[in-house]
C-alpha cells in the first residue's frame, strides 16, 4: 500500500542505476504516493527540474550531503513541499551533482542515520551510508515527525535483501562455476539449504474473510477492478514445526461483516468464526510460538500479506511454492497436488479442522520432502 507524505519526492536517477536489479529507487518511488521519477545525468534543460531548481522560497530542497547541508529536524517546523533525491552509486551521484549546478542553489539536507543500513547485498563506502529507500524513509519521518508511518516502505526492501542473501548462499560464485563432466547427481540447492535448517522449519497457512476476488487481488498486491474493495482479513491461522510436531491453531473473530461464502470456503461454521479470539490475543500467542531461529515457510505471498495486515512484519517467509517450482521445473499446481508429487503421495491427514487443516498438512509434507 503506497504511503502518503506531505512532502512530494522527486527522484533523479542515473541511467546506469536504473538497470541494477537490486537498486531501491524504483521501490521507493512505488511506495510513495505522488512521487516522480526522472532518469538522466544532466537535468539543466529538463522543464520540471528547472522549475523546481528555480524556487527561491525554500519550498524545494535536495537530499545530498555536504558541509552546508542541514539536519531534517531543523526544517521540521516548515518542511519543504518538494524534496529532490539524487539516486545512483556515490560515484554516479557526485557526477550528477557536478552536472546540475542549478540544484546547488537549493537548500540541502543531510543527516546521520539513526540506525545502520540493511543494504547488506551491496557494498557501501561507509557504515553510515544508506540505500535510497532507507534514506528517503528516514528523512521523511524526521521532516514530518512520524517515523512509524514510513517504516512500511522498508518491508519490500528487507524482503529483497533476505531473499537475495538466501539464494546467494545456495549458489556462491554461480556465475563462474563450471559444470564438471560425469559428476554424480547432487541435491538441488533448495534441498541442501532446507536440510541444513530442517529443525527450524515452521510451515504456516492463513485463511481470510474476503468479500470478493478483488479483495484477494488487493491483498496480493495486484490492481483490482473497481473501487468498492473490502480488504481481506485473517480469520484462521495454522502452523506447525514438522521436525518436532509442535502445532499452532487460531480462529480469529472477524473484525468486519462475515462474507457470505467465507464459512463454506474455510469449511468452518459462521458461529465458530464469530466466536474466535481477538486478533491481538492470537498475534501474541503466535509470537510466543515462534523462535528467533525459525525459518517461516508459506505458499506464495497470501499468508504473509494477511499476517502483515495485522501487524506481524517481523520476519521474511520462505516461499515453498517457488521452491516447488524450482524443484519440479514447472508450475506445481495447488498445495495438495504439489505435495502428492513431491512426497510420493504420502500426505498426512489433517490434524485440525477446516480447509486450513488440509493445506497445512500438505505444506508440512512439501517442506519435509524438500528437506530430505
C-alpha positions in Angstrom: 0.0 0.0 0.0 1.6 3.3 -1.0 2.4 5.8 1.8 1.2 9.4 1.6 3.6 12.1 2.5 3.2 15.9 3.0 6.5 16.3 1.0 6.4 15.3 -2.6 9.6 13.4 -3.6 11.2 13.8 -7.0 13.8 11.2 -7.8 16.6 11.9 -10.2 18.2 8.6 -11.1 21.4 7.9 -13.0 20.6 5.8 -16.2 23.0 3.1 -15.2 21.5 2.7 -11.8 18.1 2.1 -13.4 19.4 -1.2 -14.9 20.6 -2.5 -11.5 18.1 -5.2 -10.3 18.8 -4.6 -6.6 18.5 -0.8 -6.8 15.9 0.7 -4.5 15.0 4.0 -6.1 12.0 2.4 -8.0 11.0 0.7 -4.9 10.8 4.0 -3.0 9.1 5.7 -6.0 6.3 3.0 -6.0 6.0 3.2 -2.2 5.3 7.0 -2.1 2.0 8.5 -3.3 2.6 11.3 -5.8 6.4 10.8 -6.2 8.1 11.5 -9.5 11.0 9.6 -11.2 13.2 11.0 -13.9 16.3 9.4 -15.4 19.4 11.2 -16.7 22.7 12.7 -15.8 22.2 16.4 -16.5 18.8 17.9 -15.9 19.7 21.5 -16.7 17.3 21.5 -19.7 14.6 19.4 -18.1 11.5 21.6 -17.7 10.2 20.1 -14.5 13.6 20.0 -12.7 14.5 23.5 -14.0 11.2 24.8 -12.5 11.9 23.2 -9.1 15.5 24.4 -9.1 14.4 28.0 -9.7 12.4 28.1 -6.4 13.7 30.7 -4.0 11.1 30.3 -1.3 12.6 27.3 0.5 9.7 25.1 -0.6 12.1 22.8 -2.5 15.2 21.1 -1.0 17.6 18.5 -2.2 18.8 15.4 -0.3 22.5 15.5 -0.8 25.2 15.5 1.9 27.7 18.3 2.3 29.2 20.8 4.7 26.3 23.2 4.1 23.6 20.5 4.5 21.2 20.8 7.4 19.6 18.1 9.5 15.9 17.4 8.7 14.7 18.4 12.2 15.9 22.0 11.5 13.2 22.2 8.8 10.5 20.3 10.6 8.7 23.5 11.5 8.4 24.5 7.8 9.3 21.4 5.8 9.9 21.7 2.1 6.9 20.9 -0.1 9.2 19.1 -2.5 12.3 17.0 -1.9 14.7 16.2 -4.8 16.6 12.9 -4.3 19.7 12.1 -6.4 20.0 8.4 -6.9 23.0 6.4 -8.1 26.2 5.0 -6.7 28.2 7.5 -4.8 30.5 8.0 -7.9 27.4 8.5 -10.1 25.7 10.8 -7.6 28.8 13.1 -7.5 28.9 13.2 -11.3 25.2 14.1 -11.3 25.7 16.8 -8.7 28.5 18.4 -10.8 26.4 18.2 -13.9 23.5 20.1 -12.3 24.7 23.4 -10.9 21.1 24.7 -10.7 20.5 22.3 -7.8 23.3 23.9 -5.8 21.1 26.9 -5.1 18.6 24.9 -3.3 18.7 24.1 0.5 20.5 20.8 1.1 19.5 18.2 3.6 21.9 15.7 5.1 21.8 13.5 8.2 23.5 10.8 10.2 21.1 7.8 10.2 19.6 6.7 13.5 20.4 3.1 12.8 22.8 1.3 10.5 21.5 0.5 7.0 20.4 -3.0 6.0 21.8 -2.9 2.4 24.0 -6.0 3.0 23.9 -7.1 -0.6 25.7 -4.1 -1.9 29.0 -2.5 -0.8 28.6 0.9 0.7 31.6 3.3 1.1 30.9 3.9 4.8 28.8 2.3 7.6 26.5 5.3 7.8 25.6 5.2 4.1 22.0 4.0 3.3 20.1 2.6 0.3 17.9 5.2 -1.4 14.7 3.8 0.1 16.2 3.8 3.6 17.4 7.3 3.3 14.0 8.6 2.0 12.0 6.8 4.6 14.2 8.3 7.4 14.3 11.8 6.1 10.6 12.0 5.6 10.0 10.5 9.0 12.2 13.2 10.6 10.8 16.0 8.5 7.2 15.1 9.3 7.8 13.9 12.9 6.2 10.5 12.2 8.9 7.9 11.6 6.5 4.9 12.1 4.3 6.0 9.1 7.2 5.4 6.7 8.6 2.1 8.1 6.3 0.0 5.8 8.3 1.4 2.9 11.1 -0.8 4.1 9.2 -4.1 4.1 9.8 -4.9 0.4 13.4 -3.8 0.8 14.1 -6.1 3.7 12.4 -9.0 1.9 14.6 -8.4 -1.1 17.8 -8.3 1.0 16.9 -11.5 2.8 15.9 -13.5 -0.3 19.0 -12.3 -2.2 21.2 -13.4 0.7 19.4 -16.8 0.9 19.8 -17.6 -2.7 23.4 -16.3 -2.8 24.2 -18.8 -0.1 22.6 -21.5 -2.2 24.8 -20.7 -5.2 28.0 -18.9 -4.2 30.0 -17.7 -7.2 27.5 -19.4 -9.5 28.4 -17.2 -12.5 31.9 -18.5 -12.5 31.3 -22.2 -11.6 31.8 -24.7 -14.4 29.8 -27.9 -14.6 32.1 -30.9 -14.3 31.6 -33.9 -16.6 30.5 -37.2 -15.2 29.5 -35.6 -12.0 27.3 -37.7 -9.8 23.8 -36.2 -9.3 23.7 -33.8 -6.4 20.8 -32.5 -4.3 19.3 -29.2 -5.5 20.5 -26.0 -3.7 17.0 -25.7 -2.2 17.1 -29.2 -0.7 20.6 -28.5 0.7 19.5 -25.3 2.3 16.3 -26.6 3.8 18.1 -29.8 5.0 20.5 -27.6 7.0 17.5 -25.7 8.5 15.3 -28.8 9.0 14.9 -28.3 12.7 14.0 -24.6 12.2 11.3 -25.0 9.6 7.8 -23.7 10.5 5.1 -24.0 7.9 2.2 -21.6 8.2 -1.1 -21.1 6.4 -3.7 -18.5 6.8 -7.4 -18.2 5.7 -9.2 -14.9 5.1 -12.6 -13.4 5.4 -12.7 -11.9 1.8 -15.7 -10.4 0.3 -14.7 -10.7 -3.4 -12.0 -11.7 -5.8 -11.0 -8.1 -5.9 -10.2 -8.1 -2.2 -8.0 -11.1 -2.7 -6.2 -9.4 -5.6 -5.6 -6.3 -3.5 -4.0 -8.4 -0.8 -1.6 -10.0 -3.3 -0.5 -6.5 -4.4 -2.4 -6.5 -7.7 -4.6 -3.8 -9.1 -8.3 -4.8 -8.6 -11.1 -3.6 -10.9 -13.4 -1.2 -9.2 -13.0 0.8 -6.0 -15.5 -1.0 -3.8 -13.0 -3.4 -2.4 -13.4 -4.7 1.2 -9.9 -5.8 2.3 -9.4 -9.4 3.2 -8.7 -10.1 6.9 -7.1 -13.1 8.6 -9.6 -15.3 10.5 -7.9 -18.7 10.6 -4.1 -19.2 11.2 -2.5 -22.6 11.5 1.2 -23.6 11.7 3.4 -26.5 12.7 7.0 -27.3 13.3 7.3 -30.6 11.3 10.6 -31.7 12.9 9.1 -31.7 16.4 5.3 -31.9 15.8 4.6 -28.6 17.6 1.3 -27.0 16.3 -0.4 -23.7 16.4 -4.1 -23.0 15.7 -6.0 -19.7 16.0 -9.6 -19.0 14.9 -9.8 -15.2 14.9 -13.1 -13.4 15.1 -13.8 -11.3 12.0 -13.5 -7.5 12.5 -15.8 -6.8 9.6 -19.0 -8.4 8.4 -18.6 -12.0 7.6 -18.7 -12.6 3.8 -21.5 -14.9 2.7 -19.1 -17.5 1.2 -16.3 -17.4 3.9 -17.6 -20.1 6.2 -18.2 -22.6 3.3 -14.8 -21.9 1.7 -13.0 -22.3 5.0 -15.0 -25.4 5.9 -15.9 -23.9 9.3 -19.2 -22.7 10.6 -20.1 -19.0 10.9 -20.7 -19.5 14.6 -17.1 -20.8 15.0 -15.6 -17.9 13.2 -17.7 -15.3 15.2 -16.7 -17.0 18.4 -13.0 -16.8 17.6 -10.4 -15.0 19.7 -9.4 -11.4 19.5 -6.8 -10.6 16.9 -4.3 -9.1 19.4 -4.6 -12.2 21.6 -4.0 -14.5 18.6 -1.0 -12.4 17.5 0.5 -12.6 21.0 0.2 -16.4 21.0 1.7 -16.6 17.5 4.7 -14.6 18.6 5.1 -16.8 21.7 5.0 -19.9 19.4 7.9 -18.6 17.2 11.6 -18.9 18.0 14.3 -16.5 16.8 15.9 -19.2 14.7 12.7 -20.2 12.9 12.5 -20.2 9.1 8.9 -19.4 8.3 7.6 -21.3 5.2 4.4 -20.4 3.3 2.8 -20.9 -0.1 3.1 -17.8 -2.1 2.6 -14.3 -0.6 -1.0 -14.6 0.6 -0.4 -15.7 4.2 2.5 -13.3 4.6 0.1 -10.5 3.4 -2.6 -11.5 5.9 -0.1 -11.5 8.8 1.4 -8.2 7.7 -2.0 -6.6 7.8 -2.5 -7.5 11.4 0.9 -6.1 12.4 3.2 -9.1 12.1 6.1 -7.8 10.0 9.0 -9.3 12.0 10.3 -11.9 9.6 10.5 -12.9 6.0 8.8 -16.1 4.9 10.4 -18.7 2.6 8.2 -19.4 -0.4 7.6 -23.1 -0.7 5.7 -22.6 -3.9 8.8 -21.0 -5.5 10.9 -23.8 -4.1 8.5 -26.4 -5.5 8.5 -24.7 -8.9 12.3 -24.9 -9.0 12.4 -28.5 -7.9 9.7 -29.7 -10.3 10.8 -27.3 -13.1 7.2 -26.5 -13.8 4.3 -24.9 -12.1 3.4 -27.0 -9.1 -0.4 -26.5 -9.1 -2.2 -26.4 -5.8 -0.7 -27.2 -2.4 -2.2 -30.7 -2.3 -1.2 -31.6 -5.9 2.4 -30.4 -5.2 2.5 -32.5 -2.0 1.3 -35.6 -3.9 4.2 -35.3 -6.3 7.0 -34.2 -4.0 6.0 -36.5 -1.1 5.2 -39.5 -3.4 1.6 -39.3 -2.3 2.4 -39.6 1.4 0.4 -36.6 2.5 -0.6 -36.9 6.2 -4.2 -36.5 7.3 -5.3 -33.1 8.5 -4.8 -32.6 12.3 -7.1 -29.6 12.7 -10.5 -28.7 11.3 -11.2 -26.6 8.2 -9.6 -26.3 4.8 -6.6 -24.9 6.5 -6.1 -28.3 8.2 -5.8 -30.0 4.9 -3.5 -27.3 3.5 -1.1 -27.2 6.5 -0.7 -31.0 6.3 0.2 -30.8 2.7 2.6 -27.9 3.3 4.4 -29.8 6.0 4.8 -32.7 3.6 6.3 -30.5 1.0 8.7 -28.9 3.4 9.9 -32.3 4.7 10.2 -33.7 1.2 12.4 -30.8 0.1 14.4 -31.0 3.4 15.1 -34.8 3.0 
